[in-house]
Amino acid sequence: MKSRMWIAGLCSVLISALIVSLGIPASAQEKPYAGVTLNVLMEDVPDTESIEPLLPEFEEETGIKVVFEKVVYTVMHEKLVPQLMAGEGNGSYDFLQVDNYWVGEFVMAGWLRPLDEHLEATPEIQLDNYIQANVEMFTVGDQTYFIPQWTYPMGLVYRTDVVNDPEFHEFYEQETGQEWSFPPKDLFEYAEMAKAANDFTPDDVYGAAMQGAKIDPLVMELSNYLFALGGDFYDRTEWKATFDSQEGIDALKVYKDLLENAAQPGASGANFDDAFNVFGQGKAVFAITYNFLMPWLLDETNSVVHDRVEFIGLPGGGLLGGWAWAIPVSSPHPEAAWEFIKWVEQKEVQKARGMGGGMPAVKWIYDDPEFLDKYTFQKHAGEIIATGTPVPVISQSTRMVEIIGEYASSALIGDMSIEEALQMANEELNEIIDGDPLVEMQKQ
């Protein structure tokens, strides 16, 4: 026994001496990527803000520095694509934040590295712990390319001081001939409330803050109207375009009605930042918008309605979106990038992100008492997520959004009728999925 202990001790001394002789510091064994800088393009939203204060902890643990390049959503895709096309190891971004809109395009272009081997070696990341809808919207075929980051259900924000005002209730009943009841039972009733609120409030306060700018802001908002009425852009069983259905026609009619009779001036050219600012300045009573904006609306430094705003689900359900982490083929440091993803998706960091205003895409946090106590509006998050509908996953997802936005915009400005616009959109929506392997995978 003593001889074995002596041999073990001698081996330890020899190994230590070898490390010293080779000039390898012990810390390098524990931090193999120390000195690496990871660059990533991030949308400037609360979830990004919730991670930033935590980055020094990651650098201390690993020696890896992370640099966030924060931009507005509208420029993200155009900045990402050239880097993704740069070739293996030649891009500017080490890992990605990917909107579910881009899933089909990025995978089918061959721009992403499969993460299956990393997941097998990282038992602390279990996709079963994530919201099922978010996992599904980032699932393409049999390989795993994405780790869900955060979720963004859309719903209805409203000013409680107006909505709870008995005088407004009386005004609504006189205007519509309908008994006041809240929340609205369907999209049509919501539209009547928004128009009544527009007439009830002072001239500089509007019924609804809207984001009708072509392309993406309009499509994101209009999708809620379509999904709330039970419609969709495609029949996701037979995979035929259905935008020209009665639900599609009704959705665009209601949207046009509100743009003209309830929205702020210039709403047809407004993006989601514009709509947020209108509502946050107290200039609108309602808005169909993103759950993730609530921490900003509750912050008195950003919002004059911080003490009189609530968020509920849209009757009939709205759009459910999400973001996920991915590692591109063009990443200069793919292994170090996985170290970051592994760290940022551990439970303690997810909790810190949630408490900092983020919306991690994990199920457990929406039952966490501390999280719900700080953000009471999240008490309905599970229900809103469950009734939400993500956009279809197809290879030409970016083109799909362009088609929807182009024809919807043409109908809204009167260049063509709603029926004609949706019929023409349908034709092109069918064309872009013809022979699409992603669609073939999803046919039932």
C-alpha positions as CSV (number, residue, x, y, z in Angstrom):
1,M,0.0,0.0,0.0
2,K,2.8,2.4,0.9
3,S,4.6,1.7,-2.3
4,R,1.4,2.4,-4.3
5,M,1.0,5.7,-2.5
6,W,4.7,6.6,-3.1
7,I,4.3,5.8,-6.9
8,A,1.1,7.9,-7.1
9,G,2.8,10.8,-5.4
10,L,5.9,10.5,-7.7
11,C,3.6,10.6,-10.8
12,S,1.9,13.7,-9.5
13,V,5.2,15.4,-9.0
14,L,6.4,14.4,-12.5
15,I,3.2,15.6,-14.2
16,S,3.4,18.9,-12.4
17,A,7.0,19.2,-13.4
18,L,6.2,18.4,-17.0
19,I,3.5,21.1,-17.1
20,V,5.9,23.7,-15.7
21,S,8.7,22.6,-18.1
22,L,6.3,23.0,-21.0
23,G,5.3,26.4,-19.8
24,I,1.6,25.4,-19.5
25,P,0.0,27.3,-16.5
26,A,-2.5,25.3,-14.5
27,S,-5.2,27.8,-15.2
28,A,-4.9,26.9,-18.9
29,Q,-5.9,23.3,-18.2
30,E,-9.1,24.6,-16.5
31,K,-9.8,27.4,-19.0
32,P,-8.8,26.0,-22.4
33,Y,-10.4,29.0,-24.3
34,A,-9.0,31.7,-22.1
35,G,-8.2,34.8,-24.1
36,V,-10.8,34.0,-26.8
37,T,-13.2,36.8,-27.7
38,L,-16.7,35.7,-29.0
39,N,-18.7,38.1,-31.1
40,V,-22.4,37.9,-31.6
41,L,-25.1,40.0,-33.2
42,M,-28.0,40.5,-30.7
43,E,-31.4,42.2,-31.0
44,D,-31.6,45.2,-28.6
45,V,-34.4,43.8,-26.4
46,P,-34.9,43.1,-22.7
47,D,-33.6,39.5,-22.9
48,T,-30.3,40.8,-24.3
49,E,-30.2,43.4,-21.5
50,S,-30.8,40.6,-19.0
51,I,-27.7,38.7,-20.1
52,E,-25.3,41.6,-20.4
53,P,-24.7,42.2,-16.6
54,L,-23.9,38.5,-16.3
55,L,-21.2,38.4,-18.9
56,P,-18.3,39.2,-16.4
57,E,-19.2,36.1,-14.5
58,F,-18.8,34.0,-17.7
59,E,-15.5,35.6,-18.4
60,E,-14.2,35.0,-14.9
61,E,-15.2,31.3,-15.1
62,T,-13.8,30.6,-18.6
63,G,-11.5,33.4,-19.5
64,I,-13.7,34.0,-22.6
65,K,-14.8,37.5,-23.4
66,V,-18.2,38.0,-25.1
67,V,-19.0,41.1,-27.1
68,F,-22.6,41.8,-28.0
69,E,-23.2,43.9,-31.1
70,K,-26.7,45.2,-30.4
71,V,-29.0,46.3,-33.3
72,V,-32.6,46.7,-34.0
73,Y,-34.4,43.7,-35.5
74,T,-34.9,45.2,-39.0
75,V,-31.2,45.1,-39.8
76,M,-30.3,41.8,-38.3
77,H,-30.9,39.5,-41.2
78,E,-29.1,41.7,-43.7
79,K,-26.1,41.9,-41.4
80,L,-26.0,38.1,-40.7
81,V,-26.4,36.6,-44.2
82,P,-23.0,37.9,-45.6
83,Q,-21.2,36.5,-42.6
84,L,-23.0,33.2,-42.8
85,M,-21.9,32.9,-46.5
86,A,-18.2,33.7,-45.7
87,G,-17.1,30.1,-45.5
88,E,-16.0,27.8,-42.7
89,G,-14.3,29.8,-39.9
90,N,-14.3,33.0,-41.9
91,G,-17.4,34.8,-40.4
92,S,-17.5,37.7,-38.0
93,Y,-19.9,36.0,-35.5
94,D,-19.0,33.1,-33.3
95,F,-22.5,32.1,-32.5
96,L,-26.0,33.3,-33.5
97,Q,-29.2,34.5,-32.0
98,V,-31.8,33.1,-34.6
99,D,-35.4,34.2,-35.0
100,N,-37.8,31.4,-35.7
101,Y,-38.6,33.2,-39.0
102,W,-35.1,32.2,-40.3
103,V,-35.0,28.6,-39.3
104,G,-35.8,27.0,-42.6
105,E,-33.6,29.4,-44.6
106,F,-30.5,29.0,-42.4
107,V,-30.7,25.2,-42.2
108,M,-31.4,24.5,-45.8
109,A,-28.6,26.9,-46.8
110,G,-26.2,24.7,-44.8
111,W,-25.1,27.6,-42.7
112,L,-25.4,25.9,-39.3
113,R,-23.5,23.3,-37.4
114,P,-25.4,20.4,-35.9
115,L,-25.3,20.4,-32.1
116,D,-26.2,16.8,-31.4
117,E,-22.7,15.8,-30.3
118,H,-22.5,18.8,-28.0
119,L,-25.9,17.9,-26.5
120,E,-24.9,14.3,-25.9
121,A,-21.8,15.6,-23.9
122,T,-23.9,18.2,-22.0
123,P,-26.5,16.4,-19.9
124,E,-27.4,19.6,-18.1
125,I,-29.1,20.9,-21.3
126,Q,-32.3,18.8,-21.8
127,L,-34.7,20.0,-24.5
128,D,-37.5,18.4,-22.5
129,N,-37.1,21.3,-20.0
130,Y,-38.0,23.8,-22.7
131,I,-41.4,25.0,-23.8
132,Q,-42.6,22.4,-26.3
133,A,-43.8,24.9,-28.9
134,N,-40.4,26.6,-28.8
135,V,-38.6,23.4,-29.3
136,E,-40.9,22.5,-32.2
137,M,-40.5,25.8,-34.0
138,F,-36.7,25.2,-34.1
139,T,-36.9,21.5,-35.1
140,V,-35.9,20.6,-38.6
141,G,-35.5,17.0,-39.5
142,D,-33.6,14.6,-37.3
143,Q,-30.7,16.8,-36.4
144,T,-30.5,19.5,-33.7
145,Y,-29.3,22.9,-34.8
146,F,-30.8,25.2,-32.2
147,I,-31.1,25.6,-28.4
148,P,-34.1,27.7,-27.5
149,Q,-33.1,31.0,-25.9
150,W,-36.3,33.1,-25.3
151,T,-39.9,33.2,-26.3
152,Y,-42.1,36.1,-27.4
153,P,-45.8,35.5,-27.3
154,M,-47.9,38.4,-28.6
155,G,-51.0,39.5,-26.9
156,L,-53.0,42.6,-25.9
157,V,-51.6,45.4,-23.7
158,Y,-54.0,48.0,-22.5
159,R,-54.3,51.0,-20.2
160,T,-56.2,50.1,-17.1
161,D,-57.2,53.7,-16.3
162,V,-59.3,53.8,-19.5
163,V,-60.5,50.2,-19.7
164,N,-61.7,50.2,-16.1
165,D,-63.4,53.6,-16.4
166,P,-67.2,53.3,-16.0
167,E,-67.6,56.4,-18.2
168,F,-65.8,54.6,-21.0
169,H,-68.0,51.5,-20.5
170,E,-71.1,53.8,-20.9
171,F,-69.6,55.5,-23.9
172,Y,-68.8,52.1,-25.5
173,E,-72.4,50.8,-25.0
174,Q,-73.8,54.0,-26.5
175,E,-71.5,53.8,-29.5
176,T,-71.9,50.1,-30.3
177,G,-75.2,49.1,-28.8
178,Q,-73.3,46.2,-27.1
179,E,-73.0,45.5,-23.4
180,W,-69.5,46.2,-22.1
181,S,-67.5,43.1,-21.2
182,F,-63.8,42.7,-20.8
183,P,-61.6,41.0,-22.0
184,P,-63.1,41.1,-25.5
185,K,-64.6,37.8,-26.6
186,D,-63.1,37.9,-30.1
187,L,-61.1,40.1,-32.5
188,F,-64.2,41.8,-33.8
189,E,-65.2,43.0,-30.3
190,Y,-61.6,44.1,-29.7
191,A,-61.8,46.2,-32.8
192,E,-65.0,47.9,-31.6
193,M,-63.3,48.7,-28.2
194,A,-60.3,50.2,-29.9
195,K,-62.4,52.4,-32.1
196,A,-64.6,53.5,-29.2
197,A,-61.4,54.2,-27.1
198,N,-60.2,56.4,-30.0
199,D,-63.4,58.5,-29.9
200,F,-63.6,58.6,-26.1
201,T,-60.1,59.8,-25.3
202,P,-58.6,63.3,-26.1
203,D,-57.5,64.1,-29.6
204,D,-53.9,63.2,-29.0
205,V,-54.7,59.8,-27.5
206,Y,-55.5,57.0,-29.9
207,G,-57.4,53.8,-29.7
208,A,-54.6,51.5,-30.7
209,A,-50.8,51.8,-31.3
210,M,-50.1,49.9,-34.5
211,Q,-47.0,48.8,-36.5
212,G,-48.0,48.7,-40.1
213,A,-44.7,49.3,-41.7
214,K,-43.8,47.1,-44.7
215,I,-42.6,44.2,-44.5
216,D,-41.9,42.6,-41.1
217,P,-43.7,44.9,-38.7
218,L,-46.9,44.6,-40.7
219,V,-46.7,40.8,-41.0
220,M,-45.9,40.3,-37.3
221,E,-48.9,42.3,-36.3
222,L,-51.3,41.0,-39.0
223,S,-50.5,37.4,-38.1
224,N,-52.2,38.0,-34.8
225,Y,-55.4,39.1,-36.5
226,L,-55.3,36.0,-38.8
227,F,-54.5,33.5,-36.0
228,A,-57.0,35.0,-33.6
229,L,-59.8,34.3,-36.2
230,G,-58.6,30.7,-36.7
231,G,-56.9,31.3,-40.0
232,D,-53.4,30.6,-41.2
233,F,-51.1,31.2,-44.1
234,Y,-51.0,27.5,-44.9
235,D,-53.0,24.4,-44.2
236,R,-50.2,22.7,-42.3
237,T,-51.5,19.2,-43.0
238,E,-52.0,19.3,-46.8
239,W,-49.6,22.2,-47.2
240,K,-51.7,24.5,-49.4
241,A,-51.8,28.2,-49.0
242,T,-54.9,29.5,-47.2
243,F,-54.2,33.2,-46.8
244,D,-57.2,33.9,-49.1
245,S,-59.7,32.2,-46.8
246,Q,-62.6,34.0,-45.2
247,E,-60.5,34.3,-42.1
248,G,-57.7,36.0,-44.1
249,I,-60.1,38.4,-45.7
250,D,-61.7,39.2,-42.3
251,A,-58.3,39.7,-40.7
252,L,-57.2,42.2,-43.3
253,K,-60.5,44.0,-43.2
254,V,-60.3,44.4,-39.4
255,Y,-56.7,45.5,-39.6
256,K,-57.5,48.1,-42.3
257,D,-60.5,49.4,-40.3
258,L,-58.3,49.9,-37.2
259,L,-55.5,51.6,-39.2
260,E,-58.0,54.1,-40.5
261,N,-60.2,54.6,-37.4
262,A,-58.2,53.8,-34.3
263,A,-54.5,54.0,-34.9
264,Q,-52.0,56.8,-34.4
265,P,-51.1,59.0,-37.4
266,G,-48.5,57.4,-39.5
267,A,-49.2,53.9,-38.2
268,S,-49.0,52.5,-41.7
269,G,-45.3,53.3,-41.7
270,A,-44.6,52.5,-38.0
271,N,-42.3,49.7,-36.8
272,F,-42.6,48.0,-33.4
273,D,-40.4,50.6,-31.7
274,D,-42.6,53.4,-33.0
275,A,-45.8,51.6,-31.7
276,F,-44.1,50.9,-28.3
277,N,-43.2,54.6,-27.9
278,V,-46.8,55.7,-28.7
279,F,-48.2,53.3,-26.1
280,G,-45.4,54.0,-23.6
281,Q,-46.0,57.7,-23.8
282,G,-49.7,57.2,-22.9
283,K,-50.9,58.0,-26.4
284,A,-52.8,54.8,-27.0
285,V,-55.3,52.7,-25.1
286,F,-54.5,49.3,-26.7
287,A,-51.8,47.6,-28.6
288,I,-51.3,44.1,-29.9
289,T,-47.7,43.6,-29.1
290,Y,-45.0,41.5,-27.6
291,N,-44.9,40.2,-24.1
292,F,-41.2,40.9,-23.8
293,L,-41.9,44.7,-23.9
294,M,-43.7,44.6,-20.6
295,P,-40.6,45.1,-18.4
296,W,-39.9,48.3,-20.4
297,L,-43.6,49.4,-20.1
298,L,-43.4,48.8,-16.3
299,D,-40.2,50.9,-16.0
300,E,-41.1,54.4,-15.0
301,T,-37.9,55.7,-16.7
302,N,-39.3,54.4,-20.1
303,S,-43.0,54.6,-19.7
304,V,-45.6,57.1,-18.4
305,V,-48.1,54.3,-18.1
306,H,-45.9,52.1,-15.9
307,D,-48.5,52.1,-13.1
308,R,-51.6,51.5,-15.3
309,V,-50.7,48.8,-17.9
310,E,-51.7,45.1,-18.2
311,F,-51.0,42.3,-20.6
312,I,-53.5,39.6,-21.5
313,G,-53.8,37.0,-24.3
314,L,-55.5,37.9,-27.5
315,P,-58.9,36.3,-27.8
316,G,-58.5,33.3,-30.1
317,G,-54.8,33.2,-29.7
318,G,-52.0,35.2,-31.3
319,L,-48.5,34.8,-32.8
320,L,-45.9,32.9,-30.8
321,G,-42.3,33.5,-31.7
322,G,-39.0,32.7,-30.3
323,W,-35.2,33.0,-30.6
324,A,-32.6,30.3,-30.3
325,W,-28.9,29.9,-30.1
326,A,-27.0,28.4,-33.0
327,I,-23.4,28.0,-34.1
328,P,-22.6,28.8,-37.7
329,V,-20.3,26.9,-40.0
330,S,-18.5,30.3,-40.4
331,S,-17.8,30.6,-36.7
332,P,-14.1,31.3,-35.9
333,H,-14.4,29.7,-32.4
334,P,-17.2,27.1,-32.4
335,E,-16.0,25.2,-29.4
336,A,-15.7,28.3,-27.2
337,A,-19.2,29.3,-28.6
338,W,-20.6,26.1,-27.2
339,E,-19.1,26.9,-23.8
340,F,-21.1,30.1,-23.8
341,I,-24.4,28.4,-24.8
342,K,-23.8,25.8,-22.1
343,W,-23.3,28.5,-19.5
344,V,-26.1,30.8,-20.5
345,E,-28.6,28.0,-20.5
346,Q,-27.8,26.6,-17.1
347,K,-30.7,27.0,-14.6
348,E,-29.1,29.6,-12.4
349,V,-28.4,31.9,-15.4
350,Q,-31.8,31.3,-16.8
351,K,-33.3,32.4,-13.5
352,A,-31.1,35.5,-13.4
353,R,-32.1,36.4,-16.9
354,G,-35.8,36.0,-16.0
355,M,-35.4,38.2,-12.9
356,G,-33.6,40.7,-15.1
357,G,-36.5,41.1,-17.5
358,G,-35.8,38.3,-20.0
359,M,-38.2,35.5,-21.0
360,P,-36.2,32.2,-21.1
361,A,-37.9,29.5,-23.1
362,V,-38.0,27.0,-20.3
363,K,-41.2,25.8,-18.7
364,W,-40.3,25.9,-15.1
365,I,-39.7,29.7,-14.8
366,Y,-43.3,30.5,-15.5
367,D,-44.2,28.6,-12.3
368,D,-41.4,30.2,-10.3
369,P,-42.9,32.1,-7.3
370,E,-40.1,34.7,-7.2
371,F,-40.3,35.4,-10.9
372,L,-44.1,35.7,-10.8
373,D,-44.0,37.9,-7.8
374,K,-41.7,40.4,-9.6
375,Y,-43.5,40.2,-12.9
376,T,-47.2,39.6,-12.1
377,F,-48.1,40.0,-15.8
378,Q,-46.4,36.7,-16.5
379,K,-49.0,34.8,-14.6
380,H,-50.9,34.3,-17.9
381,A,-47.7,33.5,-19.9
382,G,-48.2,29.8,-19.9
383,E,-51.8,30.1,-21.2
384,I,-50.8,32.7,-23.8
385,I,-47.9,30.5,-25.0
386,A,-50.2,27.4,-25.2
387,T,-52.7,29.2,-27.4
388,G,-50.1,30.9,-29.7
389,T,-49.3,29.9,-33.2
390,P,-45.8,30.1,-34.7
391,V,-45.1,31.0,-38.4
392,P,-44.7,28.1,-40.7
393,V,-41.3,26.5,-41.1
394,I,-40.3,26.5,-44.8
395,S,-37.1,26.9,-46.7
396,Q,-38.0,30.3,-48.1
397,S,-39.4,31.7,-44.9
398,T,-38.0,35.2,-45.6
399,R,-39.6,35.2,-49.0
400,M,-42.9,34.1,-47.4
401,V,-42.9,37.1,-45.1
402,E,-42.1,39.4,-48.1
403,I,-45.0,38.0,-50.1
404,I,-47.5,38.4,-47.2
405,G,-46.2,41.9,-46.4
406,E,-46.2,43.1,-50.0
407,Y,-49.7,42.0,-50.9
408,A,-51.2,43.0,-47.5
409,S,-49.6,46.5,-47.9
410,S,-51.0,46.8,-51.4
411,A,-54.5,46.1,-50.1
412,L,-54.2,48.4,-47.2
413,I,-53.2,51.4,-49.4
414,G,-55.9,50.6,-51.9
415,D,-53.7,49.5,-54.9
416,M,-55.9,46.4,-55.1
417,S,-58.9,44.9,-53.3
418,I,-58.3,42.7,-50.3
419,E,-59.7,39.7,-52.1
420,E,-57.5,40.2,-55.1
421,A,-54.4,40.8,-53.0
422,L,-54.9,37.6,-51.0
423,Q,-55.5,35.5,-54.1
424,M,-52.3,36.7,-55.6
425,A,-50.4,36.2,-52.4
426,N,-51.8,32.7,-52.2
427,E,-50.5,31.9,-55.7
428,E,-46.9,32.9,-54.7
429,L,-47.1,31.3,-51.3
430,N,-47.9,28.0,-53.1
431,E,-45.0,28.5,-55.6
432,I,-42.4,28.9,-52.9
433,I,-43.2,25.6,-51.2
434,D,-43.4,23.5,-54.4
435,G,-40.8,20.8,-53.9
436,D,-39.6,22.2,-50.6
437,P,-38.0,19.3,-48.6
438,L,-38.9,20.9,-45.3
439,V,-42.6,20.9,-46.3
440,E,-42.3,17.3,-47.5
441,M,-41.0,16.4,-44.0
442,Q,-44.1,18.0,-42.4
443,K,-46.8,16.6,-44.5
444,Q,-49.1,14.2,-42.6
